[in-house]
């Protein structure tokens, strides 16, 4: 496994409570919410899926530190089940993050950007970038490879 598929350092946390609700909807309800090249992951082309995950996290910290040094917070996340074919032709499945919300300010701005992906893509577009390739390095880190539009100064 590539080191980039793991968090750069081990993390310890306790999920005190977790509830995930997954809903099956007609694909047309969710299709316009995805940026290209993502596609809906459907069942028999009749159902697409969206999930709402709610997690009460306790003592999130780098592994090895005592629990009292960790952070406690509630996180709600909204995800669409998607498929993606990478440049090597490999078909991948994943979750497209619509939005995340938390009750801790430290996890809602700064280095912890829980903005809806539409906001990121709009920002890239307004800055003159055309194609965007996204790679999820860890659960907490996504990289974007941007290509400048030729006709943009």
Order of alpha helices (4+ residues) and beta strands (2+ residues): beta-alpha-beta-beta-beta-beta-beta-alpha-beta-beta
